[in-house]
Structures are given as C-alpha cells and as structure tokens.
Amino acid sequence: MRKDGPGRVPWIAAALALAAFAARPVVAAESVKGESVEACLASKVPTNQLNCLSRLAEERGDVEVCLRAEAPGVRFQCVSLYAEQARDPALCRKIPAEDSVPEGVFQETCRAHLAIALNRPELCAGLATPNLGDACYLQMVEAGADEALCARIENAIIKSACGAQ
C-alpha cells in the first residue's frame, strides 16, 4: 500500500488534514475597528494573528487582508474561514497554491471544508489530492448528510467506514 508520509496511508493524511482544520480555534466576533493588519501581524503567535486577521477581513469584507499573513497556515485558515462566512468556495482559489506541498492542497482542503460546512457534496468531487474527496464525503455523512454519498467513495477502506455507525 502506498504511503504519503512516515507510516501514513494517503486517506489517513487527508482525513487528518480535514480534522485538524475542523478543530481550528473559534474566531471571536468582537470588533476590531481601528485595528490594522500591521497590528495583527505584530503578534508572533499564529493563533493570535489568525483571530485578528479573520475578524479584520470579515469587518472590512476583504479576503485580501488574510493574504497579508506571513505564515502559509495562517493565510490558509484565514481565507478558509472568510470563504465559509461568505459561503463562497471560489474564495479558496485565493490561497496561494505554492503555500502547500504538494501545491494546491490548502486550496483543496478549503474546498472540502466548505463542502462539509455548507452541505455541498459537489465540492468534494474532483479533488486531486489523494483520497481527500473520499474523506470529504465520509465527513459529510458523519456530519449528518445522506448516507447515499458513501456510494461516491472510491477508496475501499474509507468506504467501509462510511455509514458504519
């Protein structure tokens, strides 16, 4: 069986990426009026940057605020949170493809997260990252979507876990 990291099979890595994103910190809704991107970036703690930039982007209605983050992970999560709030999967394409290795994984993980958050299974289709689409369908079913989505899963191991609760 092909592995995509030390001891990890591809579908596990895809599922772990989605699970890690789902466990991201909750962004407080407090106002950041008068705060600047520079003030957000002054904190060297990534979680603080993420919370500040996410609030600022939402307040300004401008996803470009997220792209000013220095760390690729902060950019990815900020854009993903903004895309979810805006209910717009096209915003995932704003995440620089070169931020992730292999290229484009952050964009696809954003799209998979939105599929789950917005209950839009069509966003799981066509994801190029190995088994990410399958993990997307599985997590949608686990979140309460129709178990008929299990039929779309190609990986036999992931499929066997789908609807097995």
C-alpha positions in Angstrom: 0.0 0.0 0.0 1.4 3.4 -0.9 2.2 5.7 1.9 2.4 9.5 1.8 4.5 10.1 4.9 6.2 8.2 7.7 3.6 5.5 8.5 0.6 7.2 7.0 -1.5 6.0 4.1 -2.9 8.8 1.9 -6.5 8.7 3.1 -5.4 9.0 6.7 -3.4 12.1 5.9 -6.4 13.6 4.1 -8.7 12.8 7.0 -6.2 14.3 9.5 -5.9 17.5 7.4 -9.7 17.9 7.5 -9.9 17.0 11.2 -7.2 19.5 12.1 -8.9 22.2 10.2 -12.2 21.4 11.8 -10.6 21.8 15.2 -9.2 25.2 14.4 -9.7 28.0 17.0 -13.1 29.7 17.0 -12.8 33.3 15.9 -14.4 35.7 18.4 -16.9 38.1 17.0 -15.6 41.1 18.9 -15.0 44.3 16.9 -11.6 45.2 15.6 -12.5 48.7 14.4 -9.4 50.8 14.2 -7.1 47.8 14.2 -4.7 47.4 11.3 -3.2 44.5 9.5 0.1 45.6 10.9 -1.3 45.4 14.5 -2.5 41.9 13.7 0.9 40.9 12.4 2.7 42.4 15.4 1.8 39.2 17.3 4.2 36.4 16.5 1.7 33.9 17.9 0.0 32.3 14.8 -3.4 31.8 16.6 -3.5 35.4 17.6 -2.7 36.5 14.0 -5.4 34.2 12.7 -8.0 35.5 15.1 -7.1 39.2 14.5 -6.8 38.9 10.7 -10.0 36.9 10.4 -12.0 39.4 12.3 -10.5 42.3 10.4 -11.1 40.6 7.0 -14.7 40.0 8.0 -15.2 43.5 9.2 -13.8 45.0 6.1 -15.4 42.4 3.8 -12.0 41.9 2.2 -10.3 38.5 1.9 -7.1 40.2 0.8 -6.5 41.0 4.5 -5.9 37.3 5.0 -3.2 37.2 2.3 -1.0 39.6 4.3 -0.3 36.9 6.9 3.3 35.8 6.9 2.7 32.1 7.7 1.1 29.9 5.0 -1.0 28.1 7.6 -2.4 31.4 8.9 -3.2 32.5 5.3 -4.9 29.2 4.6 -7.1 29.2 7.7 -8.0 32.8 7.4 -9.1 32.6 3.8 -11.0 29.3 4.6 -12.8 31.0 7.5 -13.6 34.0 5.3 -14.8 31.8 2.5 -17.1 29.9 4.9 -18.5 33.1 6.3 -19.1 34.4 2.8 -20.4 31.0 1.7 -18.2 31.3 -1.4 -16.0 28.3 -2.4 -14.4 30.3 -5.2 -12.5 32.3 -2.5 -10.5 29.1 -1.8 -8.6 29.8 -5.0 -7.2 33.0 -3.3 -4.9 30.7 -1.2 -1.6 30.7 -3.0 -1.1 27.2 -4.5 2.6 27.4 -3.6 1.8 27.7 0.1 1.3 24.0 0.4 3.3 20.9 -0.6 2.2 19.4 -2.8 0.9 22.6 -4.4 -2.8 23.3 -4.1 -3.5 21.0 -1.1 -4.6 24.0 1.0 -6.9 25.2 -1.7 -8.5 21.7 -1.9 -8.7 21.3 1.8 -10.5 24.7 2.0 -13.0 23.4 -0.7 -13.5 20.2 1.2 -14.1 22.1 4.5 -16.7 24.2 2.7 -18.4 21.2 1.3 -18.9 19.9 4.8 -19.8 23.2 6.4 -22.2 24.2 3.7 -23.5 20.7 3.0 -22.5 20.9 -0.7 -21.2 17.5 -1.8 -20.5 18.7 -5.3 -17.4 20.5 -3.8 -16.0 17.1 -2.8 -15.9 15.9 -6.4 -12.8 16.3 -8.5 -10.3 17.0 -5.7 -6.9 15.9 -6.9 -5.3 15.3 -3.5 -5.3 11.5 -3.0 -8.4 10.4 -1.1 -9.3 14.0 0.0 -12.6 13.7 -1.9 -13.4 10.4 -0.3 -12.6 11.8 3.2 -14.8 14.8 2.3 -17.8 12.5 1.5 -17.1 10.5 4.7 -17.0 13.6 6.9 -20.2 14.9 5.3 -22.0 11.7 6.1 -20.6 11.7 9.7 -21.9 15.3 10.0 -25.4 14.1 9.1 -25.6 14.2 5.3 -27.4 11.5 3.3 -25.6 8.1 3.5 -26.1 7.8 -0.3 -22.9 9.9 -0.5 -21.0 6.7 0.6 -21.5 5.3 -2.9 -19.3 8.1 -4.3 -16.3 7.0 -2.2 -13.7 5.1 -4.3 -11.2 4.0 -1.6 -12.4 0.7 -0.2 -11.1 1.3 3.3 -12.8 4.8 3.6 -16.0 3.4 2.0 -16.1 0.6 4.6 -16.1 3.3 7.4 -18.9 5.3 5.7 -22.3 4.8 7.3 -20.9 2.2 9.6 -22.0 4.0 12.8 
